[in-house]
Amino acid sequence: GAVVSQHPSRVICKSGTSVKIECRSLDFQATTMFWYRQFPKQSLMLMATSNEGSKATYEQGVEKDKFLINHASLTLSTLTVTSAHPEDSSFYICSATQGVTYGYTFGSGTRLTVV
Amino acid sequence: GNSVTQMEGPVTLSEEAFLTINCTYTATGYPSLFWYVQYPGEGLQLLLKATKADDKGSNKGFEATYRKETTSFHLEKGSVQVSDSAVYFCALISGANSKLTFGKGITLSVRP
């Protein structure tokens, strides 16, 4: 079946530093990848949609200069949290798809803690 | 716009109890409906889906029927196990927009 690998699973960083999270589709080509943020005991909030080779489309209220998304290939998308602050601490999840009819596969998530 | 409403949680059941988790939706066109499960500290896994009215999705003893007349997609299981303890999300996709719309999720705890 379709597998998406997300790395790292946990990261702790200092305020002001940047953190990069990778999302890889291991056995399929992901034309579209999605990045979500999940707060404790809450649902997933879609942050942005990225299509291979084009700029990401950000949801309203998400700072594109703070959450940099790159989808350079059909198997890799990255989310970089720039100049991280404690309020950026959260669980970030990616998902990937070849197309709606193929379904969506989620990564295992990244727990970011900014201290 | 699209929206998904799930019953309020959390839900705590004893092992072998019957489970129902309600989900209703609002959507333009003819949505596809999904249930996802999230185990502690993990991402989401597709549990089951239905793509048209009256379809029944099933997996691991869980079932849900796409009811267009009541715009519902309630999740059921006849006998829950401790290993079913997780967060369950109802979701939909509708129209040309390929984005999943999620409900708020509900935490299920099953005690031995």
Interface residues (C-beta under 8 A of the other chain):
Chain A: V4 Q6 T32 F34 K41 Q42 S43 L44 L46 T49 I93 S95 T97 G99 V100 G103 Y104 T105 F106 G107 S108 G109 R111
Chain B: S32 Y36 G41 E42 G43 L44 Q45 L46 K49 F89 I93 S98 K99 L100 F102 G103 K104 G105 T107
